[in-house]
Amino acid sequence: MAQRGWLTKHQSKRSGWTWVYHYYRTKPETGKRVEATVTIGPATRFPKQKDALAEVERRYLQPDSVQNKIGRVTFGELVENYRKKAFNKLGVTTQPITAHILDDYLLPRWGGSFALDIEPDQIEEWLDSLALANPTKEKIRRVMNVVYRRGQKSGLLPRTGDGNPVAFVTQSSKSNYKAVIVSPEKAFRLMMELGEPYRTLVFLVRRVWVGNEMVPRMKTDGSAAPVPLGDLLADALQSWHRNTLYAKPDDWVFPSTKMKGRTPLSASMMAKDKIRPAAIKVGIRLQPGQRFGFHNFRHSLATFLISKGTNVKTIQGLLRHAKASTTLDLYSQAIDESKLAAQRDIALAITSNQTQVN
């Protein structure tokens, strides 16, 4: 056994007791023998040492030949490599989403499979079977793709097209979701229906709450950019500040009274318990279960400003989008008045030309 390598069992926060295979390999650049390790898998999957050894045999893991068996790694090992070398470089808002995709979707399905044995058709069929919206499926595909690309970069997979089956996977990102656009008049009525602090609520702190920490690093430069504060909103905020129970300089602008000011108000809970009922009350038509919350106001703002001829870069800055295309493609919808005006313009152009010909 000493000549082949050896197994040890380690406690992992994520997987519990886990088998690890140790072996010696020769570094080609120095010719020196160094110890290396490969994670075999959790003890729940390999209860006995002989089970883990059988997995070692299945993977062709042998001293000095391991580094020459490029591609004989499991997808789970690619994920482990990705977490070590790339995960911490993600934005703080992206990390929990990526971890959720890895732990709840990719690893349960593909973790024990050899990375190069996974076929593009298998991935597409699996994505098709998921009861998820297309944009979510596309996020899963993208995360799987970056895991493979990191494996290629680290030399765990061939740096060719054949080293990444996800590159051949097609997945639509088209969403069936269409935001409900709220006119300024209905937005005002909705605000009047809400009590404080929801009426004047706006998130001003350019930081993200993660666990019990204040994290200043945002996903993009656009997310971290400041937004100008107009006089009307400033007056409303000052009025709210005079009435809040938590008015110290380090307090949240809109704290949770339930949590005694330790955390900000939950946007999802406000949308469900306050904003959606108020929207229905003022006549905004929503289907049962249809989403309605802060994002609807963002969509409505973009649509309203574009219909008024506001410069797209200005709107992009207000919404703090990284790209103007996001503002135009995803956050604005042509309203009926704009469509009618466009129809009138083309009709006048056609009839004008007809008059000139006659």
N, C-alpha and C positions, 0 to 999 in steps of 0.2 A: 504493500500500500504506500509506503514511503516513497517508492520510486515513481508512482503514478500521481500522487497528490493526496490530499486528505480533506475530510469534511469537518466542519464545526457548525454549531447551532447558535444563533444570535437572536436577541430580543429586538424586534423592530416596532416602533410606535405605530406604523401604518399596517403592518402585516402580522404582528405577533412573532412567535418563534419562527425563524427562517434558517434554512440550510444554506451554507456558503462553502463553496469548493475552493481550496487553496492549492496552488501549484507553483513551481519555479519555471521561469522562462529566461531565455537569454536575450538581453537587449542587443539588437543588431549594431547599434551605433557605438557601443562600448565593449561588447563581448562579455559583459558581467551577468551573473545569474541573479535574478531578483524575484521576490515573491509577488505573485499576482492572485487575484480572487475573482470568482464569478458567483453571483447569486443564483442558486438553483431554484428556490421557491419556498413557500411557507410550509410549515410542518403539518398544517391541516390538509395539504395536498399530498405531501410525502411523509406519512406518519412515522415510518421507521427509516433507519439509516440505509438499509438495503434498497428502499424505494428511491431515496435520493441518489444512491450510487447507480441505480438503473437509469435514472435521468442523466447522470454524468455520461454513462455509456451511450445513451441515445443521442447526446449532443456531440459525440466524438471528442470530448474534452480530455486531452492528454498533454503532459508537459512538453514544452517546446514546439508542439504542433498547434496549440490553441491560437497563437497569433497568426498562423498561416491558414486557419479555417475562417477566413473573412466571410461573414454572412451567416455562420452557424450560431447566431445569437437569436434569442427570442424577442418578440416585440416588447415583452416586459423589461428586458435588459436595455432595450433602446429607450424606453421611458425612464428607467433609472439613470441612464447616461444624460438624457435631456434635462432631468431635474437637477443633476449635479452641475451642468455646464451652461444651461440657458434659462432655466425657469426664473431665477432671481433677476434677470435682466428685463422681465416683463413689467409693464406698468402695474401699480397696486390694484387698479380696478380690473385688470385682465387676469391676474394670478388666481383669484378664487374661481373664476369661470373656467379657466384652463384646468385647474386641479379637479373641478367637478367633472369635466369631460373625460379626463384621464382615468379617474377613479371609478366613475359610475357608468361609463360607456365603453371606452377603449380597452382598459385592462381586463374587465370581466369577459369580454368577447375574444380578445386577441392576445392577452398577456402571455399565455403558454405556447403560442404558435411560433414556429421559426419565422423570422422576419421575411426571408426570401421565399418561403412557401406560401405566403398569403398572395392570392391572386386579385387583380383589379375587379373581376366580375364578382368575386366573393364579397368584396367591400361594398360594391354597388348594391348587391342583393340585400346585404345587411342594412345598409342605410335606407333602402326602400321599405324594409320591414319595420323600421322605427316609427312609432306614432308621434312624430314630431313635425313641426313646421319646417319648410324648406330652408329658411335662413339658419335654423338651429342645426340641421343636418350638414349644411355647408360649413358651419363653425367646427363641427366634429371632424369633417374631412380635412379642413385646414390644420387643425391641431395634429391629426395623424400625419399629415404631410411634413410638418416641421419636425416632428419626432424622427421620421425617416431621414430628413435632410441633415439633422444634427448627427445622426448615426453615420451618415456618409462622411460628414466633415471630420468626425472623430476616427475614421478609419475602420469602423465596425462593419460597414457595408461597402460594396463596390461603388466608386464615384462615377457611375454611368447611369444611363436611363433605366437599366434593368435592376438597379439597386433600390429603386423606389416605386413600388406598384401603385402608390396613391397618385403619382403623376399621370396615370392613365384613367383615373376615376372621374366620371362626370357626375356632377350634382348641381341641380338648379338651386339658386339662392333667391328666386322670386317669391315674394311674400303675398299672401292673400289679404294681409292686414291693410286696412285703409282707415286712416285716422279720421275721427269726427272733427270737422272744422267748426269752430265756435266764432261767431261774429263778435265784434267789440260790444255791441248792445247786449247780447246774451251773456257775454263774459262779465259785464258790469252787473247784470241781474243776478248771476251766479255768485259773484263776490258779495253782494248785499245779502244773499241768503245765508252765507257762511258767517259764523261768529269769529271773534278773535281767538288765537292769533292767525287763523287760517286765511283771513281776508287779506292780510298784508304779507303773508308768508312768501319769502323768496330766499334761496340759499345764497348767502353772500361770502361765506368763508371759502377761500380758494384752496381748500384742503379736503381730504377724504377721511372719513371715520372708518377705521379697520380694526376690529376687535376693541382693544382699549387704548389704541394709539392714534395720535394725530400724524398722518403721513403727508408730507408736502409734495411728493413726487407724483405727478399726474400722468395719464396715459399719453397725451400729446401736448405740444406747446399750446395748441388752441384751447385745450381744456384748462390749462393753467393761466390763460390770459385774463386780465381784469375786464369787467364790464362797467361802462360808465353808469353812474347813478343819477337819475334825473331828480329835479326838485320835488315833484309830487311824491315819488316813491321815498325819497329821503325824509320828507315830512311825515309820511305814514309810518316809517320805521322809527323815527324819533318818538312819535306818539305811542307806538307799541312799547318802546323801551321804557317809557315813563310808567307803564302799567304792568310790566312783567315782574314776576317774583325773582327772576334771575338777571340782574342788571349789572353785575360786575364785569370789568373789562375782559376777563378770561372766560366768561360764560357764553354758552351758545346763544345765538340771536333768537332761535326758536327752539327752546329746550323741551324735553318731555317732562311734564309735571309728574307723570306716573313713575318715571325713573329719577325724580327729584333733581332734575337738571343735569344729570351726569351724561346724558346722551341727547342728540338732537331728535326731533320728531321723526317718526318713520314715514317716509313718503308713500310707501305702499299701503300702510294702514290708513293714512289720511285720505288717499284716493278712494279706498273701499268704504270707509266709515263716514266721510264728510263730503268729498268733492262729487263723487258719483251720485249720491242721493240728492244733493243740491242741483246738479245738472238736470236730473229727471224732473225735479220740482219746477224748474224754470222753463221746461218745454223742450229740452234737448232730447231727441229721440234716440234711445239706446236699446239694443236687443238684449234679452236675458243673457247674462254672462259676458257681454261685450265690454272690452277694456275701455276705461276712461280715467285719465289722470293728468299729471303734469305734462306728459309728452304731447297730449292733445293741444295744450296751450302753446307749446313750441311750434307744432305744425301750424296752428292757427296764426301765430305771429308771423311765420315765414310767408304763408299764403297771403295774408293781409298786406304786408310790406311790399311783396313782389307785385301785387295787384295795384299798388300805389306808385310803382315805378322806382322804388328804393334801390340803390346800387346793391348788387348781389354781394360784393365784398363787405359792405356794411352789415348786411344781414348775417353773413358768415361769421363776422366778428361778434355780433350780439349773441348768436347761438353757440359760439366757440367751437365751430366745426374745423377740423384740420383741412378739409378740402371744400371748395365752393360747389363741387359737383354733388356732395352730400346734401347741401342746402337745397339745390335745385331739384335733384332726382328723388330724394326721400322725404323732404320736409315741406314741400310746397305742392299745392294742388290748384288747378285752375278753377276759379269760382264761376258761377253761372253768368254774372255780369261781364266778366272778362271774356268768356266764350261768346256771348252775344255781341260784344263789341268787336271781337275778331271776325265774326260772321258779317257784321255790318260793313267792316272795312273791306273785306274781299268782295262783297256784293256791290258796294259803291265803286270799287276799282273796275269790276267787270262791266257794270252798266255805263260807267264813264267812258270806257274804251268803245263800247257799242255805240254810244252817242256820237263819238268822234268819227267812227267809220261811216255812220249814216250821214 
